[in-house]
Each structure stands twice: as C-alpha cells, then as structure tokens.
Amino acid sequence: MNAPSLATRAVRGFLWNGSASLVQLVTIVALYALLEVEELGSFEWGLSLVMLLAIIGDLGLGAALVQRPDAADAHFDTAFWTNIVWGLLLTGLVILSAPALAGVLGGEDPVLFAGVVRTLCWLVPFASVSAVFRARLQRDLNFSAVALSEVVSSFSFALVVVVLLWMRPDWGVYVPVVASVFREVGLLCSLWYSTRWLPERRWRAAALRDLLRFALNFTGARSVAYFNTKIAHFFIFPLLGSAALGYYAIAERLTLTPLTRLATTINRVSFPAFSTIQNDDALLRRGYMQSVQSLLVSMGPLLAGVFVFAPEILSLLGKEPARSALRLLALATLFKVVGTMVGSMFMAKGRTDWSLYWSLFSVVVLVPSMYLIGIPRGLMGVTGVIAASSLLFLLLSQQLANRLIALPFLEYAGHLLRPISVVSIVFAVLWLTRPLLSGSSSFVLLQGAILGGLTTLFSLRLLAWELCSSYWRRLRG
C-alpha cells in the first residue's frame, strides 16, 4: 500500500489538532461559567507571563531541528539537555522571585498572584523538552502523532479540571492552574511515547552553535509575537483590573485563542511541509493559497456567528459586559485568519529575521496605540485598537509574504474572492434573520447554529465546492 501523500498527512494532522482545540475550548468556557471573573483574570494574567517563559525556555531549538536539513542525533541530544537544564533554571528563578514579582505585577491580590505563578511555572521545563520530541516527529512528517499528543494534552487538562471540581471545588482558581501543568505533562508523555526515542548522555557545543543562529532569531520573533498577541493583558490587568481582564479573556478565548491554537497547529504542519519544498516557489504558492482559502471557509462562518450571536453566548456564561469586546475581537480574528500563514512562509524560507523585525514593528505600533487610544476608552477601546491594527498588519505583512514567493497581489486577491463571498453570505443571512428568532438564549443559539450550518453548506456548494472536494480527497488519501 502506498504511503499517504504529504498533503494527506497535513490535512489529517490539521483535523486531529482541531479536535484538541475544541476540547480545550469547551473546558475553559465551562470554567468561565463556574468561577468568578476576578479570579479568572488573575489566572489569565499569570498564565500569560508563564507561557512567555515557556517560549523562552524552548530557545527555538525545536524549530531549528526541523528547519536544518542535516540535523543529526548529536543535534537532538544537545538540544534535549540544553532545554531541560534551561527550563529548570527558569522555573527555579520564578519560584524564588515570585514574592517580589507579586509586589510589582500582582495587581489587587498579590498573594493570589504569587501562588498562581509559583504553581504554573512548573509547566516550563515540560514545555521546553516537548519541543525536541515534537521536532523528531515533524521531521518525519508524522503529523498524526503530533496531533494525537495534542489531543492527549487537551484531555489531560479536561480530566484534571473535572476531577478537581468534583473533589476539591474549594480550590477555585487553582483548578485551571494545576490542570495547566498536567496538560504539559500529558503532552510530553505522549510525544515521548510516539517518538520511541531516548537521548544519549552527550552534549556538543558545536551542535548547539549550528542550531542557535536560526533558533535565537526564531525565539526572539516568537517572544515578541506572543507579546503582541497578549499585549492587551499587559495593559488591562495593571490599569483596568482583574475583572476587566476576565471579561476580555472570555472574549479572547472565544475568538483569538482558537485562532492562536489553530495557527500553532498549522505552523507545526505547514512549516515542515513547506520546508521540504522551500526552493519550489510555484508549489509553495499553490500550497499557501489553498491553506489560506481553507482557513477562511472553515473559520469565517464561525466568526460571523460569534459576531451576530454575541449577546446570547455571553448571557449563557453570565458575562454580558464582554459583548462589545467579543464582537470587536471576532472582527480582529477574521483579519488574522487571512494572515495566519505568513509566519510559516517566513520560517520555511529561512527568514526568521523577517519574523523578528515584523514583530518588533508591531510592538512599536501597538504599545503607543494601546496606551494613548485604547486604555482611556476602557475595554472597548482596547479591543478597538486590536481590530484596527489587525487590518493594518494584514495589509502590510501580506506584501512581504507575496514578495517572498513571487505571488502577484491581484492573483492573491482573486484566490480570496470566493471564500470571502462564502463568509459574507453567512453573515448577511444570520444578521438579517436574528431579529426573527425567539426563545431562550440557548434556543436562539441552537436555531442560529442550524441556520448558519445550512447557509454555509449552501454557500460552499455554490462557490467553493472544488476546494472542499480537493480537501476531502486528500483526507481520504
């Protein structure tokens, strides 16, 4: 029997990872319905800081192992021991400095913040080591194993949440905190099992030098990019308080966070796939545009539904003050969906320096905009800045990606015409029919989901059936 094609493995890996993201989303939304918004604001703030440390703890060595064509066992062994030592060092530093950090960054409840960060930081060494095992699977284009590990990770988080809510409901915010650590443990164990690989006890300075040129640029770009995605947290929590961050975070969890997880999934699939054809611009252009089209037709209708039915969604969760934030972030997410593949293209072409410079440019634009325009207008001002900047960044970054693979802008725009038409039809139907729907919030959402699903299928059949058929064939192999 022939092995599945590269495209087939990529599509299957993408769908597996999508199921993991869905489990994660359902679990975190349930937590928002059960816990106090102020406590969840402290959790989101602590998690934002610790995940930035996890990115630094990775050092970019996993991505360097994927990108480097001649990576050998010595490179993998060296990366493993480097990451485990560096991850443990970062964890120790955070534990020791937590009381001091709480005095500066702890907001309204420094004691709670210190406890949250001290517990969460234990995920850093697990995340650091996971990058090396994931790199071995990615080099083999074994996307299904990577995706299965993500599913195990999400179910580990959900299982621990359920057990702790049942056995220790008095733990409150520490339920998602402890579950987040177990999520990384589950991910590492699954990746380790899938690779069937154990590192040897050797470390080579030359091997580390081979990896660091790409790795440090990648880590810098990824750290700044992460700061960009979480920039609202760094302004909202200190200046508007934990409750405001809690309301923002639930809107973010329903819009930007699924896209962020999806983008991570896509990069793990598309980066090694594109790296294998990095010198064939024609094939890169085709794969790039098909990926962007599929993202638009899969996420666009969902975001249209979130925008239209934001009041009903938040009513079910008891978080109605986040309505405007949810709608603006849904719009911002739609712009980001179109530009999701730009980072993969930069990496596949070995231009991590472009990623770094772009991320720094984004910070230069966002920080003064957030401070001067966003914060004075409260939560709505912050989300408005994010939506406007998302459109600006899409227009500029796309020019860079098009230049890198010699893709004319008119050709690029032509490929997007049909997916955008699908999203527009779904939005128009939902927006016009929403006043006609009646009943409880849950019943209105059910009616909207059925109507949106039928409209999406009709639009796809009318405008993008060839694209859907192509992906179905690849899924089947």
N, C-alpha and C positions, 0 to 999 in steps of 0.2 A: 504494500500500500504506500502511495506517495505521502511524504510529509506535508502537513498543511503549509500553504504559502505564507510569506511574510505578512501580507495584507490580512489573511485569515487569522493568524495569531494575534495581530494587532487589534482587530475588531473584537475577538473573543476576550482578550485581556481587558480591553476597554469596558466591555459589558460586565465582566466579573467585578472590576473595580467600582463600577457604578452601583452594583448591588451593595457593596460595602459602604459606600457613601450614603445610601438610602437608610441602612440600618443605623448608622451614626446619627443621621439627621432625626430620625424618629425618636431615638433615645434622648437626644439633647432637647428636643421640643417637649417631650414628656417631663423632663426635669424642669423646664421653664414653667410648665403648668403647675408643678407641685411645690417648688421652692420660692422663697422671697426674692424679689428682683434686686434688692440691695446686696444680698449675699452672692447672688449670681454675678453681679457686677464686679465684686471682689475676686471671684473665681476667674472671670474672663480677663481681668487685668493681670492677675498672677500668671495665668496660662500664656498670655501674650508675651510676657517677659521671659518665661522659661522656654517657650518654643523658639524665641530668638537665640537663646543659649544653645538649644539643640542644633540649630543651623550652624552656629559657630563650632559646636562640638563635632560635627560631621567633617569640618575642614574642607569639604568639597572633594575628598579623596575618592568617594564612591563614583561621582560623576567623572572624575579623571580616569578611573579604571575603565569605565565604559568607553570613553572617547578615545583613549590611547590604543591604537591598533596592536601594538606589540607588548601589551601588558602581560607579564609573566607571573608565575607563582610567587616569586620574590616580591613583586609589587603588592600582591594581595596580602601576603604575610606582614609586610612592613606597614601597610595601611591599617590592618587589623590591630596590631599592637600600638600603633600611634594613636588610633582613635579611642581605644579602651583606656589608655593612660590619660589622654587629654580630656575625655569625658568625665572620668572620675575626679580629675583635678578641678574641673569646673564645678562639679557637684559639691566638692568639699569647700570651695571658696564661697559658694552661695550659702551653704549651711552656716558657715562661720560669720558671714556678713549679713545674714538675714535680719537681725535686730537693728543694725544700723540702716539697712535699706528700708526697713519698715518705717523708721522715723522720717525718711525723706519721701518715700513713694507710697506709704501705706494708706494715705487718704484719711477717711473718717474713722477707721478701725485698724490701727497699725498692728495690734496683737493678732487679729484675724489674718491680716495680710502676711505677717511673718510665718504663721503656721502653714498657710496655704503654699507659700513659696518653698519652705523647707521640705514639704512633702512632694510637691510637684517636681522639684529639681532632680529627684531620683530617676525620672524618665530620661534624663540627658545621656548617661552612659549607654543605656539600652538603644536609644535612637542613633548614637554615634556608631556603634558596632553594626547595627542593622544595615547601614549604608553599604558596608563591604559585602555582606552576603547578598544583598539585593543586586549589587553590581555584577556578581558572578552569574546570576540568573538572567540579568538584562543582556549581558554579553552573549549568552546562548540563545537570546531572543525567546526565552521561556516566560512569556508574559502571563500565562495561565498560573504558573507557580507564584509569581509576584502578586497577581491578583488574588489568589487563594489566601495568601498571607494577609492581605488587607482585609479580606472577609473575616479571617480568624481574629484579627486585631479588633475589628468593629464588634464582633460578637463577644469578645472578651470584655470590652467596655460595657456592653449592654448587660451581660450576665452579672458582672460585679455590681452595676447600678441596681439591678433587680434584687440581688441578694442583700445588699446593704440597706436598701429602702425597706426591705422586709424585716431584717434582723436588727438594724441599728438606724431607725428613722431619725433618732435624735442627733445624728452626726451632721445633718443639714448639708452645708456646702462641701463638707469633706467627702460626701458620697461621690460627686463627679471628680474630685481631686484624686482620691485613691483609685478610682476607676481609670483615670487617665494614665496613671503609672502602669496598671495592669494591661492596658491597651498596648503599650510599648513592649511589655514583656511578652505578650501573646504574639506580637508581630515578629520579634526577634526569634522566638522559639520556632515559629512556623517557617521563617526564612532559613534558619539553620537546618531544620529537618529537610527542606526541599533541596538545598544545595548538596547535602551529604558531604560536606567539606569541613575539615578541621585545619586551622592554620598551624604551620610549623613554628618552632621556637627560634625564629631568626628575625633580625631587623637590619635593613641595609640603608645606610644614609644616601647612597647613590640612587636607590629605587625611590626614596622619598623625594629627592630633588627632581627626578623625572616627572613626578606627579604634581609637584607643588605649583609649577608655573600656571597650568590650567586650573588647578584646584583653588588657589588663593583668589584668582580673578573670579571664579565661579562663586566662591563663598562670599566675597565682597559684594558681588552683584545680587546674590540671593538674600544676603542680610539686609541690604538697602531696599531691595524689592519687598521683602517681608515688612520692613518698617513702613514702606509706602502703604501696604495693604492694611496695616494696623495703626496708621498714623492717627486716626480718629480716637483710638483708645488712649494714646499718649496725650491727647488734648482734653478729651471728655472727662476722664477719671479725675485728674488733678483739679480741673477748673469747674466742671459741672456736677461732679459727684458720682457715687457708685450707682444710684438709682438710674441716672441718665445713661450711664454706660450699660446697665442691664437692659434698658429699653432699646438702646442702639444695637446691643449684641443680639437680641432676639431677631431684629430686622436683618442683621448681618447673617445670622445663622440660616435664615430662610432664603437668602439671595446670594451674597458674595461668598459665604463659606462653602456651599455646594460647588460653586464655580472654582474656588481655590483648590478644593479636593479633586475636582474633575481635571483642573489644569495640571495638578501634580501627577494624576494618573496618566494624562495624555503625554506629559513630558517623559514619564518612565517608559511609555510605549513608543512614542514617536522619536525621542532622542536617539535611542539605539537603532531604531529602524532607519531614520534619516541619515544617521552616521554611516551606515553601510553603503549608502548611495550619495554621499556628500559631494562627489565630483560630477554627478549627472544632474545638471540644473533642470533639464526637461522633465525628468522623473520626479525631482523634488517639487517642481511647480505643480505637477498633477496631484501628487500626494498631499501637498499643502492645501490646495484649493478644495479638494474633496473633504479634507478634515474640517476646514472652516465651514463648508456647506453643511456637513453633518451636525456640527455643533449648533449651528443656527436653527436647523429644523428640529433638533431634539430639545434644546433649552428654551428657544424663543417662545413657543406656545405656553410653556410652563410659567415663564416670567410674565407673559401677558395675563395669565390667570391670576398670578400673585398680585399684580398691579390692580386689577379690577376688583378682586375679592379681598383686598387687604383688611377692610373693616371686619368681615366675618371671620377671617383667620385669627386675628388678634382678639376678637371677642371670645373665641373658644379658649384662648390661653389666658384670658384676663389681663391682657397687656395693651389695651386700647390706645394709650398715649403714644404708641410707636407707629401709628397709622401713616403719618406723612413720611417718617423715616423709611418705612417699609416700601412705600411707593417710589421714593427717590432712589433707594438702593436697587430696586428692581430695574429701574431705567439704567442706572450705572452698570449693573451686571450685564445687561444686554450689550452695551458698548464693549465691555471687557470680553464678552464671549467671542466677538469678532476678532479681537486681537490676541486671543489666548495662544495661538500657535507661533507668534512672533519669537518668543523666547526659545522654543525648540529649534527654530531655524537658526537663530544666532549660535546656539550651542553646537548644533550639528555641523555648522560651517567653521567651528573652532573660534568664533568671535565672542568669547566671553567678555572681552574688553568692551565691546559694544554694549553688552548687557549691563556692565558695571557703570559705564558713562551714562547710559539711559536712566538707570535707577537713580544716580546722583542728580541728574537733571530733574527727574520727577520730584525728588525731595526739595530741591530749590524752588520749584513751583508750588508745591503743596504746603510747605510749612508757613510761609507768609500768608498764603490764601486762607489757610485754616485759622490762623491767629487773627487776621485783620477782618475777614469776611464771615467765617463760619461761627466761631465761638460767640461773638456778640449777638448773634441771632439764635443761639441755643442749638438744640438738636436738629431742627430743620435746617439751620444754616450750615451745619457741619455736613449733613447728607447732601445738601445742595451743591456744596463745593466738590464733594466726591463725584457727583453725577456730571457736573460741568467739566471737571478735569479729566474724567474718563473719556469723554468725547474728544477733547483736545489731544490726549495721549494716543488715542486710537489713530487719529489722522496723521500724527507725526511719526509714530513708530512703524506704521504700515509702509510709509515711504522707504524706511530703512530696509525692511524685510523684502519689499519688492525689488529694491536695488540689488540686494544680495543674491537673489536668484533670477534676476533679469526678467521680472514679471511686470509688463506694462500696466499702468493704473486702470485704463479703460477695460482691459481684459479681466483684471481683478474685479472691478465693479460689475462687469457683465455676469461673472460667475455668482455674485451675491444677489442678483436681481430676483431669482425665483425663491430662494429661502426667505428673503425679506418679505416677499409678497405673501408667503405662507403665514408668517408671523403677523403681518398686517391684517389679513383676513380674520384670523383667530381673534385678535384684539378687537376688531370692529364688531364682530358678532357678539362677543362677551360684553362689551361696553354698552351696546345698544339693547341687549336683552336683559341685562342685570336689573333694571327697574321693574321688569315684569315678573321676576322671581320672588316668591314669598315663602314665609315659614321661618323656622329657627335658623340660627347661623349654620348649624351642621347640615340642615336640609338644603339651604341655599347653596352651600358649598358642594353638596352631592349633585344637585341639578347643574351647577356650573361645570363640575368635572365631566359629567356626561356630555353636556353640550360642547364643551371645549374639546373633548376627545373626538367626538363625531366630526366637528368642524376641522380639526387637524387632519384627520384621515381623509376627509373630502379634499382639503387643500393639497395634501401630499399627492393624492391620486391625480389631481388635476394639473399640478405644476412641477412636482419633483419625484414622480414615480420611478423614473430611470435611476435616480440616485438611491432611492430606497431599495430597488431591485439589485443594484450593484452591491450594496452592503449585505443584503440577505444572502447573495451568492457567496460572498467572502466569509460570512458567518458559517455557512454550511461547508466551506472548504472546497 
